[in-house]
Amino acid sequence: MSCEDVAEARSYILISQLPADLYKKYVEDVTMTHLTGLAFVVISIVHLTGGKISEENLWHHLKRLGLHDSDENHPDFGNMKQALETLVQQRYLQKDKIVSPEGSTVFYELAERSLDGNVNGKIKEYISQVL
């Protein structure tokens, strides 16, 4: 891929405008609810840290829930690093690598799908119920 191709590469996010009941009845895949739960937890953690968190800090919080970055055979998620990468690919999270004289650090921040008004509003509502 040339530099021109990379500069012109674009991605688009489609956000459903269906009412929740219709979405649940016709679109939602119940076999994927475990990934929805993981997305909720990870987005909530990132949201509570101000919208951006280091990879090390995110794994610290996930380990408290029994989810380890070294786990390649989790019974629900399989490879945990790949499960987290799936959230990046689905544009719930954005992954950035910052290089400094001390070394490089990976940060995750909220991306388009988690910043959508409906998703963001539900996350805030659920967090306020838990806290």
N, C-alpha and C positions, 0 to 999 in steps of 0.2 A: 504494500500500500504506500503510495507516495505521500508527500507532505500535503499536496493539494487535496488528495482524497480524504486524509484525516481532517483537514480544515473544513471540508464540505460535509463530513459525516454528521448526520443529525439523528436524533431519536425523538420519538413522540410518545406521549403517555395518553392513553384513552381512559377516561374516567366515566364510569357508568352513571347515567342520570335516572336509572330505574328506581322506583320506590323500593324500600327495603324488603317488603313482602314478596314482590315480583322477583327481585334479585335472588332472594333466598330460594324461591320455588323453581326458577328456571336457569339460574346461572351458577349459583354456589355449588362447589364440589365438596361434599361432605367427607370425601376421602383425604382432603387436604386441610382439614381443620387444625391439625397439629401444627402445620406451618403458619396458619393464621394466628394461632396462639403464640408461637415464637415471635412472629412479626410484632404482635401487640406488646409482648414483654420487652423486646429490644427497642422498639420505637419509644416506649414509655421510659426506659432507662435513659435513652439519648435525650428525650424531651426534658426529663427532670434535671439533666446536667446542663441545660441551657441550649440544647440543639446540636452540641458537638462534644465528642468524647474520644479519648485516645483508645486505641485497640486494647492496650494493656488494662486500662481501667474498665472497659466494657467486659472483658473476659473475667476480671475480678468479680464484678457483679453477677455475671452469669454462673460463675463457679459456686457462688453462694446459693444458687438454685439447682446445683448438681449438674450443670452443663459445662463441660471442659473442652478447651480448644484441642486437646490431644485425643479426644474421643472420635475414632473413625467408624465406630459401629454402634452408635446410640440406637436403642430400640425404636425410637420414633423418627429421629432426624438423620440417622446414618452418620456421615462425616459432618461433624459440627462446623468445621471451617467452611465446608462447601454450603451448608445450610445458611450460614451468615452471608456468604458470597451470593447466594440466591436472592437475598433481600436487596443486595446492591444491584443485581441484574434486573430485578423487578422495580427498581427505582424508589424503594422505600428509604434506602440509605445511599449516601454518596461516600466513597472511600477516597481519601487523599493521603499521599505520602509526603511528609515534610522532611527535608534533608537539612541538617544543621551540623556545625562542627562536632557536636557530641554524638552524632549518629542520625539515623532516620527514625521517624515516628509515624505510625499510621493513625489517622483520625477518621472517625465515622461521624457524619452529620446527617440531619434529616434531608431527604430528597423530595422530589415533586409529589409522589404518591402519599407520603406521610404528612406533607404540608397542605394537602387538599383540605378545603374547609370542612367537609363531612368527616373525613378521617381524623383530622386534628381536633375537631370538636368532640368526637366520641372518645378519643384518647384522653383529653382533658376531663371529660365527664367521668370516665371510669377511674382515672387517677384520683380525682377528688372524692370518689366513693370509697376507695381503698384507704386513702390517707385521712 
